[in-house]
């Protein structure tokens, strides 16, 4: 096994790192199978959550409204991880959201990782489902609060340990994969766009479900085009 790593998980407002936002992050720093430090935080995405996300995670809009935005805590997140590899179930998903948040504030985040999903697929092909919840049930691992970031991070860590106990001679447990995700930095909405959107909303009696100050330049441009196509100037 890799003896030192950070198990992590993110809950998000959707599946696309380019469009969607982190709403919760949980991390457990592990050494020799023991948790030595932990990090858990709710994140204000500054967007309205899909009701399906609230139902899945138990995280509500009200729980997030006074929480920090990701740009305010991404430095702390990267400091917690440091130079350790990261572990997760389908770890590229979590990595891509964290990297996007890092790039947006001009920080680097290049990592090697351990993917419990890939390990399970290769070593246990006869298990019918490979989702984290199913595998934890199969291996009798208590998940705590499923679909909450910290609990899922710890569950992935426990799954890694359990699988290595069952097949200790396999090379998967001491090999790291290089994580790759290409991402562009978001440019914030311009002052001119903000004034134009506000004016269009007033003119046409519109109410935005998103915080205008949190929009990117490209998304603001799409919103302006959509309003003009529907309502005119």
C-alpha positions as CSV (number, residue, x, y, z in Angstrom):
1,X,0.0,0.0,0.0
2,X,0.9,3.6,-0.3
3,X,1.5,4.5,3.3
4,X,0.8,8.3,3.2
5,X,-1.9,10.0,1.2
6,X,-4.9,12.3,1.4
7,X,-8.3,10.7,0.9
8,X,-10.7,13.3,-0.5
9,X,-14.2,13.7,-1.9
10,X,-16.2,16.7,-3.2
11,X,-19.9,17.2,-3.5
12,X,-20.8,19.4,-6.4
13,X,-23.7,21.3,-8.0
14,X,-23.4,19.1,-11.1
15,X,-21.1,16.9,-13.1
16,X,-19.1,19.4,-15.2
17,X,-16.0,21.1,-13.6
18,X,-16.3,23.8,-16.3
19,X,-19.8,24.8,-15.4
20,X,-20.6,23.4,-12.0
21,X,-19.3,24.2,-8.5
22,X,-18.0,22.5,-5.4
23,X,-20.5,22.6,-2.5
24,X,-18.6,20.5,0.0
25,X,-15.1,19.1,0.4
26,X,-13.9,16.5,2.8
27,X,-10.3,15.2,3.3
28,X,-8.6,12.8,5.6
29,X,-4.8,12.7,5.8
30,X,-3.8,9.1,6.3
31,X,-0.5,7.6,7.5
32,X,-0.1,3.8,7.8
33,X,-3.9,3.2,7.7
34,X,-4.7,5.8,10.4
35,X,-6.3,9.2,10.0
36,X,-3.9,11.8,11.4
37,X,-5.7,15.0,10.2
38,X,-9.0,16.0,8.7
39,X,-10.6,18.8,6.8
40,X,-14.3,19.4,6.1
41,X,-16.0,22.5,4.7
42,X,-19.3,23.5,3.1
43,X,-18.7,25.9,0.1
44,X,-21.1,28.6,-1.2
45,X,-21.4,27.9,-4.9
46,X,-23.3,31.2,-5.5
47,X,-25.8,29.2,-7.7
48,X,-29.2,27.8,-7.0
49,X,-28.9,24.0,-6.3
50,X,-30.9,21.5,-8.3
51,X,-33.4,19.9,-6.0
52,X,-32.0,16.5,-6.9
53,X,-28.6,17.5,-5.5
54,X,-30.2,18.6,-2.3
55,X,-32.1,15.3,-2.1
56,X,-28.9,13.2,-2.8
57,X,-26.6,15.0,-0.4
58,X,-28.9,16.4,2.2
59,X,-27.1,19.8,1.6
60,X,-29.6,22.6,1.3
61,X,-29.3,26.1,-0.1
62,X,-29.7,27.6,3.4
63,X,-26.8,25.5,4.7
64,X,-24.5,27.2,2.1
65,X,-25.5,30.8,2.0
66,X,-23.1,32.0,4.7
67,X,-20.3,29.7,3.8
68,X,-17.1,30.8,2.0
69,X,-16.7,30.7,-1.7
70,X,-14.2,28.2,-3.1
71,X,-11.7,31.0,-4.1
72,X,-11.4,31.9,-0.4
73,X,-10.5,28.4,0.8
74,X,-8.7,26.8,-2.2
75,X,-5.3,27.9,-0.8
76,X,-6.1,26.1,2.5
77,X,-7.2,23.0,0.6
78,X,-4.0,22.8,-1.4
79,X,-1.9,23.5,1.7
80,X,-3.7,20.6,3.5
81,X,-2.9,18.2,0.6
82,X,0.7,19.4,0.3
83,X,2.9,17.1,-1.7
84,X,0.9,13.9,-0.9
85,X,-0.9,11.8,-3.5
86,X,-4.7,12.0,-3.4
87,X,-7.1,9.0,-3.1
88,X,-10.7,8.8,-4.2
89,X,-13.3,6.7,-5.8
90,X,-13.1,7.9,-9.4
91,X,-10.5,10.3,-8.1
92,X,-10.2,12.2,-11.5
93,X,-13.7,13.7,-10.8
94,X,-12.7,15.2,-7.5
95,X,-9.3,16.2,-8.9
96,X,-10.8,18.0,-11.9
97,X,-13.1,20.2,-9.7
98,X,-10.2,21.1,-7.3
99,X,-7.9,21.8,-10.2
100,X,-10.5,24.1,-11.8
101,X,-10.8,26.1,-8.5
102,X,-7.0,26.3,-8.2
103,X,-6.5,27.5,-11.8
104,X,-9.2,30.2,-11.4
105,X,-7.1,31.9,-8.7
106,X,-3.8,31.2,-10.6
107,X,-2.6,28.3,-8.5
108,X,-1.0,25.1,-9.7
109,X,-2.4,21.7,-8.8
110,X,-0.6,18.8,-10.4
111,X,-1.1,15.5,-8.7
112,X,-0.6,11.7,-8.6
113,X,-3.4,9.7,-7.3
114,X,-4.9,6.4,-6.1
115,X,-8.3,5.4,-7.7
116,X,-10.2,2.8,-5.7
117,X,-12.7,2.5,-8.6
118,X,-10.0,1.4,-11.1
119,X,-8.6,-1.0,-8.5
120,X,-12.0,-2.5,-7.8
121,X,-12.7,-2.9,-11.6
122,X,-9.5,-4.8,-12.2
123,X,-9.3,-6.9,-9.1
124,X,-13.0,-7.7,-8.5
125,X,-14.6,-8.1,-11.9
126,X,-17.3,-10.4,-10.6
127,X,-18.8,-7.8,-8.2
128,X,-21.8,-6.6,-10.2
129,X,-21.6,-2.9,-9.3
130,X,-18.6,-0.7,-8.6
131,X,-20.1,2.4,-7.0
132,X,-18.7,3.4,-3.7
133,X,-21.9,2.7,-1.8
134,X,-22.3,-0.7,-3.3
135,X,-18.7,-1.7,-2.7
136,X,-18.8,-0.5,0.9
137,X,-21.9,-2.7,1.5
138,X,-20.3,-5.6,-0.2
139,X,-17.2,-5.4,2.0
140,X,-19.1,-4.5,5.1
141,X,-17.7,-1.0,5.5
142,X,-19.8,1.6,7.5
143,X,-20.2,4.6,5.2
144,X,-21.5,7.0,7.8
145,X,-23.4,9.7,5.9
146,X,-23.3,8.5,2.3
147,X,-22.9,11.4,-0.3
148,X,-21.4,13.7,2.3
149,X,-17.8,14.6,1.4
150,X,-15.8,13.7,4.5
151,X,-17.7,10.4,5.1
152,X,-17.2,9.4,1.4
153,X,-13.5,10.3,1.6
154,X,-13.1,8.1,4.7
155,X,-15.1,5.3,3.0
156,X,-12.8,5.3,0.0
157,X,-9.8,5.1,2.3
158,X,-11.3,2.1,4.1
159,X,-12.2,0.5,0.8
160,X,-8.6,0.8,-0.3
161,X,-7.3,-0.8,2.9
162,X,-9.9,-3.6,2.7
163,X,-9.2,-4.5,-0.9
164,X,-5.4,-4.5,-0.1
165,X,-6.1,-6.9,2.8
166,X,-7.9,-9.3,0.4
167,X,-5.4,-9.2,-2.4
168,X,-2.1,-7.9,-0.8
169,X,0.2,-9.3,-3.5
170,X,-1.4,-7.2,-6.3
171,X,0.7,-4.3,-7.6
172,X,-2.3,-1.9,-7.8
173,X,-1.9,-0.8,-4.2
174,X,1.6,0.6,-4.4
175,X,1.2,2.2,-7.8
176,X,0.3,5.9,-8.4
177,X,-1.4,7.2,-11.5
178,X,-0.7,10.7,-12.9
179,X,-3.9,12.7,-12.9
180,X,-4.5,14.9,-16.0
181,X,-7.2,17.4,-16.5
182,X,-6.9,20.4,-18.9
183,X,-8.8,23.5,-17.8
184,X,-9.0,27.1,-18.7
185,X,-9.2,29.9,-16.1
186,X,-12.6,31.7,-15.9
187,X,-12.5,35.4,-16.5
188,X,-14.9,37.3,-14.1
189,X,-17.9,39.3,-15.5
190,X,-16.9,42.8,-16.6
191,X,-18.4,46.0,-15.2
192,X,-19.9,46.7,-18.5
193,X,-21.6,43.3,-18.7
194,X,-22.9,43.7,-15.1
195,X,-24.5,47.1,-15.9
196,X,-26.0,45.7,-19.1
197,X,-27.5,42.6,-17.5
198,X,-28.9,44.7,-14.6
199,X,-30.4,47.1,-17.1
200,X,-32.0,44.3,-19.1
201,X,-33.4,42.7,-16.0
202,X,-35.0,46.0,-14.9
203,X,-36.4,46.7,-18.4
204,X,-37.9,43.2,-18.8
205,X,-38.9,42.5,-15.2
206,X,-36.5,39.6,-14.9
207,X,-35.1,38.0,-11.7
208,X,-31.8,36.1,-11.9
209,X,-31.4,32.9,-9.9
210,X,-27.6,33.3,-9.9
211,X,-25.5,35.9,-8.2
212,X,-24.5,38.3,-11.0
213,X,-21.2,39.1,-9.3
214,X,-20.3,35.4,-9.4
215,X,-20.8,35.1,-13.2
216,X,-17.9,34.5,-15.6
217,X,-17.4,36.7,-18.6
218,X,-18.5,33.9,-21.0
219,X,-21.6,33.0,-19.0
220,X,-22.6,36.6,-18.7
221,X,-22.3,36.9,-22.5
222,X,-24.5,33.9,-23.0
223,X,-27.1,35.3,-20.6
224,X,-27.2,38.6,-22.4
225,X,-27.6,36.9,-25.8
226,X,-30.4,34.7,-24.5
227,X,-32.3,37.7,-23.0
228,X,-31.9,39.7,-26.3
229,X,-33.1,36.8,-28.4
230,X,-36.2,36.3,-26.2
231,X,-37.1,39.9,-25.3
232,X,-35.2,42.2,-27.7
233,X,-33.2,45.2,-26.7
